[in-house]
Amino acid sequence: MSLPPKPPSRPSKVSLWRYAKLFRADILSAQPARLYRAWMAEFKTPFFRSYLINQPELVKTVLKDRPDDFPKSDRVSEGLRPLLGNSVFLTNGAAWKRQRRIIDPAFEGGRLRKVFPAMWEAAEAAAARLEERTGELVEMEAVTSHVAADVICRTLFSIPIEHHIARAVFDEFRIFQRSQPLLNLAAFIPLPRWMPRFFSKQTKVSAQKIRGLITRLTHQRMQEIAAGTAPDDLATKIMTTADPVTGERFDADEMVDQVAIFFLAGHETSASALAWSLYLLATHPEWQDRLAAEAQALGPECDFSVMSQLRVSRDVFREALRLYPPVPMMVREARCPEEFRDREVGKGAQIVLSPWHLHRQERLWDNPDGFDPARWDSENGKQCSRDAYIPFSAGARVCTGAGFAMVEGPLILSRILRDFRVVADAKRVPAPVAHLTVRSDKGIWLRLERR
């Protein structure tokens, strides 16, 4: 069986201009093939140096052991600041720690039980929409974006995607998603201010529209909280949680920043992972049949306890996150001089951590480019899941919504495949490219059949 699609690698040596051009088109195919085997790679020009680290011990040092010495690079915000402001995704130091102290309680395990009914309602709504499209060739990224946005709207603000403001936010995000990469070249290169940035003017316009819509929802919720009529959802929990250290709560502007990243992270990343999961199952029908049989545990009504029964779905979703990590690269900055693998790493150097390459590291994983959900029960899979698997990052800055995503993804996947079969079209093989998340260049088209 052929391997799942993977971006082509660039030649080992290219000019800086050629690299910049490739990078602007897609950061994944702009990288050389040696990064799938290298423990560390240095990118060197007359102007700057950056280092990609692909060895578990080094990744652990940066993310888990010494996170304060390797803060998130300010350059990552080059294209995202207009949308995310000073959200938890972009801040560092004391500001970030304060934000996490307020946000984290909303995503604790017990809270997942509370938001589960809203997730289930969104999954049911998605299945109802698909009912009308059986027999058709369906673009699945649009389907998964719709349901993931619906989950965020229902769990965050207790409104379905059909609500006029929620729908407007979703529609504008579709424009933003294609106009702005998560990492542009400025995330790696200290570009002078006069040099044009590599993102569309549409990015700023879309960001302003999205923030305007989120501001309306936030102010409305603040009024409901004051009146004692607010529903007990994630937005209410976050807005009423005081920092245990300072006693402060988020003000309206801060809350808009946080809602923007919840929508971006919770909607974009889940949509990407779900779409690739469906494609992988369409091209591996034996796994799809196993998952569908397991999904019969989902009756017309179900509660949080059903998640313990969705083991195949969970392993499939984990494997999709391995092969197609929604956030393919992360950038940290060395706060002081370091020595990695006998190389001098100067203060201010950009440290690139690439889930994309670490998850396919040829020295670590058995069958690194193959789709094998059973790997998670093997010794190699268990070892790599501890040392070389970071779809949600790791350490202090691990994604707050990781547990949320690992409920949402398997649940929606099971709900769709309980009633429907997805069939791949040999003429439409998706090519992974990095936009805000890892997406297909021309969408993921699958034929939908009723089981």
N, C-alpha and C positions, 0 to 999 in steps of 0.2 A: 504494500500500500504506500502511496506517495506521502511525503511528509507535509505537514501543514505549511502554508505559504510563509515565506521569510523574505525580508528585503534583500536585494543584492548588495554586496559590499563594494566599496570603492577601491580603486587601485591603491597599493601600499603607499605610493608617493604621488602627491599632487601639489600644485602650487597653492599658496595661501588664497589667491583669488578664486581658483577652482574649488577649493574647500568651502569658501564662504558661499559660493553659488550653490554647491550641493547641499550645504547646511540649510540654506534658506528654503530649498525645495523640500527637504525631509532630513531630520537629524539622524534617522536610523540608517538609511542607505548612504549617508555621508561618512560612515565609519569604516575602517579597514577590517578585513576578516580576522586579522590576528588578535583582535580584542576578545574573540570568543575563547582564546587560549591564554592570553596574557594575564599575569597576576597584577601588573601595573603597566601603564603606558603614559608616556610624557608627550605632550603636544607643545612644540617649541617654535617660537618665531622670534624675530628681533625685538618684539614689543612686549611679549608676555609668555608665561608658561602655565599650563594647566596639567593636571594629573588625573587620569582615570584609574581608580583602584578597583580591582576585581578579585582580590584575595580575601577570604572570610576574616582572617585575623585583622587586616587593615580596616575592613568595613566595620568590624566590631569596635575597633579603637575609636573611629570617627563617630559612629552613631550611638554606641552604648557606653563605652568606658569614659570618653572625654567629650561629651557633646558641647560643653561650654567653650572648649578650645576650638571647636569647628562649627561656628554659627552658620545659619543659612545665609548664602551669599545674597547681598543686597541687589546684585545684578539680575537675580531671578525675577525681581519685580519690574524689570524694564517695561514689559508689555502688559503686566497684570495690575499694576498699581491703580490705573484709572477705574478698574472694576472693584478691586478688593480693598482699596484704601489701606488701613492699618489692621487688617484681619490677622487672625492667629496663624494663617498660612505664611505670612510675610514677616512678622515681627521676630525679634530675638530678645534674649536677656530678660530683664525684670518685667518688661511689658508683656512678653510672650508667656512668662510664668503666671502672671496675674490673670491673663485671658484663659489659660488652661484651668486654673483653679475655679473659675466661674463656669466654664463650659463642660468640663469632664463629668460633673455629677449628672448631667442630663443624659449621658450615654452609658451609665453604669448598667450592669446586667439586669437588675430589677426593672429598669426603665424600658428595656427591650420588650419585656412582656406587655407593658402598657401600650407601646406603639405597634405591636404585632397586628391587632385588628385593623389598623389603618393600612398596613402593608398588604394584608389579605384582601381588603376592599380594592386596593389598586390592582392587585393581581387578577381578581375576578373581573374588574372593569376591562383589563387588557384582553382577557380571554373572550369577553363579550364582543369587543371590537374585532378580534380575529375571526370570530364565527362568520362574519359577513365576507371574509376574504378567502375562504377555503377554495382550493383549486387554482388560486392565483400565484403568480411569482411576486413575492413580497420583499420589499427592502427592509431588512430587519433592524438596521441601525435606527431607522425612524421609529420602528415599533418599540425598541428597547429605550430609546430616548424619551418617548412618550410615557411609558410606564414608570421609568425611574424618576422623571419629573413629577409624576402623579404621586409617587411614594413620598417625595420630599414635601410637596404641598400639603398632603394629608397629615404627615407626621409632624411637620414643623408648625403649620398654621391651621390645621383641621379644615382645609378646604380642598375639594377635588380639583383636578387640572382643568375641569370645565369652567371653574370660576373665572370671570373675565380678566381679573388681574393676573391670576396664576397662568392663564393661557397666554397673556401678553408677554410675561416674563419668559415662558418657555419658547415662544416664537422668536423673541429677540436673542435668546441664548443660541438658537440654531445658527443665527447669523454670526454671532461672536465666536462660536466654536470653530468655524471654518476660517475666520479672519485672523486668528491669533494663535501662534504656537505656544505651548507651555514654556518652552525654552527657546528664545531666539539667540542669535549669535552674540548679542550683548551679554548674555548670561555667562559667556566664557571669555569674552574679549573686552578689555576696558576701552570701549569706543569713545573718542572725543565727542563733546557735545554737538559739534557742528556736523558730524557724520550722520546721514539719515538712518533711522532705526528700521529694522526689517519687520514692520507690521503695518497693516493697512490702516488708512485713515478711518475706515469703517469701525475699527476696534474701539476708538474713543467714543464715537457716536453711539454704538451699541451699549457700551458700558454706562454712559450717562442715562440712557433710556431704562436699562435694567435697574440701576440704582434708584431712579425716580419711582419705579413701580414698587420696589422693595421698601422704600421709605413710606409709601402709602400704607402698606401692610403693617409695618412696624409701628407707626403712629396710631393706627387703628387698634392694634393689640395693646399698646400702652394705655389707651383710653379704657379698654375692656378690663384691664388689670385694675386700674383705678376705681372702676365701677363695681368690681367684684364679679364680673360676668365672663371672664376669660376661660376658655377651655383648658384642660390640663394636658397640654401638648408640649413639644420640645421648646417652642418659642416662649411660652409662659414660664417653663421651668428655668430657662436660661436668663430671662429678663427679671425674674424674681429671686435669683440666686445671688447672694452677697459674697464677695471675696472674703474667705475666712481670716485673711491677714489684715486687710485694710477696712473691711466692712462696706466697700464700695460696690455698686452695681454698674452694669453697662448703661451709658446714656444712649439716647436715640441714635446718634451718629455712629457710635461704636457698634450698636446692635445691627445697623445696616451693613457695616463691614463684615460682621460675623455671618449674617444671613446670606450675604453674597458668596462667601466661601462654602457655606453649607450647601447652597444650591449648586455651585460649581463642582465641588468635590463629590457631593452625594449623588448628583444627577449625571455628570459627565463620566465619572469613573465607573459607576454601576452600568450605565448604558453601554460603554465600551466592552466591559467584561461579559455582559449578558449576550451581546451580539456575537462576540467571538465564541462563546460557549455554544450557542445555537449552530454556528457554522461547523465547529468541530464535531458536534453530534450528528449533523447532517452528513458529514463525510466519514463518520464512524457509526453506521447504523446499529451495530451490535451493542454499543454503549448506549445509544439512544433507546433501544428496546429495553435494556436493563433499567435505565432511569425511568422510563414510562411505566414499567411494571411496579417499581417502587412508589411512583407518584400516586398510585391508587390509594395510598394511605390518606391522601387529601380528599376528604369527603366534601359534601356541599357546604359544611361548616367545619372549621378546625380552629385549634388554639395553638399556643406556643409549644405545647408538648409534642406536636407533630415533628418539630425540627430534629428531634433525636432519631427519627425514623428515616430521614432523608440523607443517608450516608453516601449513596452513589452520587446524588446531585451535588452534595458538598464536595466530594472528591473531583468531580468533573469541573466544578466552578474553580476550585483551587488550581487545577491543571490549566484552565484557561488563563487564570491570573499569572501563572508561571510563564506560559508561552507568549502571552500578550499583556504584560503588566500595563495597566492604563497610564500610569506615570512612568515613562521609560527611563528617565534620568533625573537625578537630583544633584544640586550643586551646593557645596559647603566651602567655607573659606578658612584657610589656616590663620589663626590669630597670632601665632608665633612660629619661628622657624622649627621645622621638623626634619626627621630623617626616616624615610620609608624605604625599605628594601635597599639600604646603603646608598640612597639618593638624597641629596639635599633638597628639601622642599621649603622655599622661602616664605617668609611672612607675607600674607595677602594672596598667596597662590590659590587658584581655584581647584578644589578637590571634587571630582565628578564621580558620583556613585551611580552605576547603571544597572537597575534591576533587569533591564533587557538583556544585557550581556552576562550578568551574574547568574540569571536563571537558565542560561544556556551555556554556562562555563563548561567546556569540554573536558577539563581535568577533574570535574566534580560530579557531574550528573551522568547516570546511565541513560543512553538514548536521548541526549539533550534536546534535539529538535523534534522528537516524536511525541505524539499524543498518547499518554498512558496514565489514566487516572488511578490505576492499580499501584502505581509507583509509591504512593503515600503509605502503603503497608509494607514496603520493602525496606531492608536495612539502609540501602543507599538513599531512598526517598526520605526516610526518617532523619538521617544524618543531614542531608541537604536542606530539609525543611527548617532545621535548627541553624545551619551555618550559611546558607546561600539562597534564602527565600525571603524577599523583603517587598512584597507588593504594596504593603501599607507603611513602608519605611520600618524603623526599629528604634528601640531605645526610648529616650525621653520624648522624642518628637514623633513617635508612632502615631498614625492617624487615629484621631479620637473616634471616628466612625467605623473602625475596623470590624468590631463585633456587629454593628448595625448592618454592614455590607454582607457579612457572612450569614446573616439571617435572610436578608432581602434577596440576594442572588440565588441561592438554592431554592427558596420558596417560589419565586417567580418562574424560574426554570422548570421546576416540577409542575407548577400549575399550568403552564403552556403545554408541556409535553404530555400531561395526563390526557388531554383531549385532542391534541394535534400532533401530526408528524411533519418534520421539516426535511426537505429533500434538496440536495445540492444540485446546481446547474453547472455542468462541466464547462460550459462556455463562459461562465462568470466566476472566475477564481479571484477572490479579493487580494489586493496587495496592501500589506500594512504600511501605514505612514503615520507620522506623529503630528497631530494638530494639537488641540488642548490635551487630548489623550490619544492613545494608539487606536486609530480608526482605519477603515478601508479606503483606498483611493477613490473608488467609485461605488461605495456602498456594499452591503452584504445581501445578495439576492438569493432567496430560498423559496422553493415551492411549498405551499402550505396545504396539507391534506388532513381531513378529519379522520381520527382513529376509529 
